[in-house]
Amino acid sequence: MATAPNGSFASPAANANYVIPGLAFTRAGFSSYFLSGMNIWSLLATLLVSLIAYDQISYLWRKGSIAGPNWKIPFVGPFFDSINPKMDKYKAQWASGELSCVSVFHKFVVIASTRDMARKVFNSPSYVRPCVVDIAIKLLRPESWVFLDGKAHVDYRKGLNGLFTRQALEIYLPGQEEVYDKYFDMFVDLSQQTHKGKPFPYMPMFRELMCAVSCRTFVGHYMSDSAVKKVADDYYKITAALDLVNFPWILPFTRPWYGKKAADMVIDLFAQCAAKAKVRMAAGGEITCIMDGWIKSMQDSEKYRQKIAKGLPVDPSEKPTQILRDFSDFEISLTILTFLFASQDATSSASTWLFQIMADRPEILDKVREENMAVRNGDRDARLTMDMLENMPYTRAVVKETLRYRPPVIMVPYLVKKAFPVTDTYTAPKGSMIIPCCYPALHDPEVYPQPDSYDPDRWITGTAEAASKNWLVFGTGPHYCLGQTYATMNLMAMIGKASLQVNWAHHITPLSEEIKVFATIFPQVSGPCMAHSYKS
């Protein structure tokens, strides 16, 4: 009899519940098998090591062949150096090569140290745009004109250029001299009455004085004295926020957070001034400040456009030099804030150094005093004019040498918009920061013999005036400083008037000529330093 087939038999491999020995991980997958042997701490450690490796490899790839550390402190880099910068470390960085680099947090920074490298960056707008420092675009707002390129930037600049002509600067002089008179009296009273003739710190006084001069020049009397004092006091918070590289976000109760609040307050005040100026200028008011002049040009341009649109005859003399669009109160406010931003710390630094240097070199101050008395025909109370300022060659040399010897702007950060071939062998990567440095060019011994000595005569009998390529105090290229003539004249006017109206003495310390970096550079003084009294 034949045997019946066993219909219940099946191959083990066909059994869905059968597991091949040694291959138990296949059901859950390889990743589950792998992770089952790890705890959370080993997983985090692996992730951390991977991130550190990526951070180092990324830094070395972007560094390429230029000078810089061979490795980066994981993630933060030299962050703590950036919040407490030292001049000697900057000098060492500049000396390390014409191009060098650091990396802080997410930001890769290329430093252009030589004159030619700095000028190349300044003159490469297709590759770079100003970014000042990381936090600045958040304080000044990204729509601010200084961060714009192309036509948008030109639309602003063509209207602003006319605000710094000789004729315009003459209009601003009475407002500036009014501030000098007020603050020189205040300094003397502070010295004689409050401090009883004893020395006291002087840098904070110059910060307030220069803020007051700027506000009167920029917005005239649309801002009250108390508002000017508020801006001067709170602007310190903006300066304190300007670390070269900061956290990517504005965290509550940090320096950037307080700086942003101060900047917002100033923007609101300047917008109120703009609204008042538009009403006054439309009613036929005279120009007394930069805001007046700019708004008057806008209103003249609008009248011209309306006549053309209506087909009315227009005499050629009625056509404005530049036909401007109408800027909003907010746009005007942001622009005036950039003027304050550019001037406040720089002129505070320059005036602090200028008064200290003059006190420590009385033979130079005597020459300044003699020249200023001569242009006033012996009348120390004669009001300032542009003719006077243009006939003070020695005072001008003193100011220029101060700006060279202790330049208020030692570097100007730019953002790389696209891969930038800085040299034949190095390309700065897109998104990095590249910083042309001004200090080395201004202390080049081949151009300025004995560069660490203060010598105004180099601008009169020497060759300094011919070294225009090294004169990077106000930058160069399409984003050069609009107010460079104003800044120089302002310092000349102030030190000239002070030489005739005030006596001051600087109490020298071992650190008086040493440099402290705080957004710009100041004397590294450690205590009370100056007293004031009226000249006899």
Secondary structure, 3 states (H helix, E strand, C coil): CCCCCCCCCCCHHHCCCCCCCCCHHHCCCHHHHHHHCCCHHHHHHHHHHHHHHHHHHHHHHHHCCCECCCCCCCCCCCHHHHHCCCHHHHHHHHHCCCEEEEEECCEEEEEECCHHHHHHHHCCCCCEEECCCCCHHHHHCCCCHHHCCHHHHHHHHHHHHHHHCHHHHHHHHHHHHHHHHHHHHHHHHHHHHHCCCCCECCHHHHHHHHHHHHHHHHHHHHCCHHHHHHHHHHHHHHHHCCCCCCCCCCCCCCHHHHHHHHHHHHHHHHHHHHHHHHHHHHCCCCCCCHHHHHHHHHHHHHHHHHHHHHCCCCCHHHCCCCCCCCCCHHHHHHHHHHHHHHHHHHHHHHHHHHHHHHHHCHHHHHHHHHHHHHHCCCCCCCCCCHHHHHCCHHHHHHHHHHHHHCCCCCECCEEECCCEECCCCCEECCCCEEEEECHHHHCCCCCCCCCCCCCHHHHCCCCHHHCHHHCCCCCCCCCCCCCHHHHHHHHHHHHHHHHHHEEEEECCCCCCCCEEECCCEEECCCCCCEEEEECC
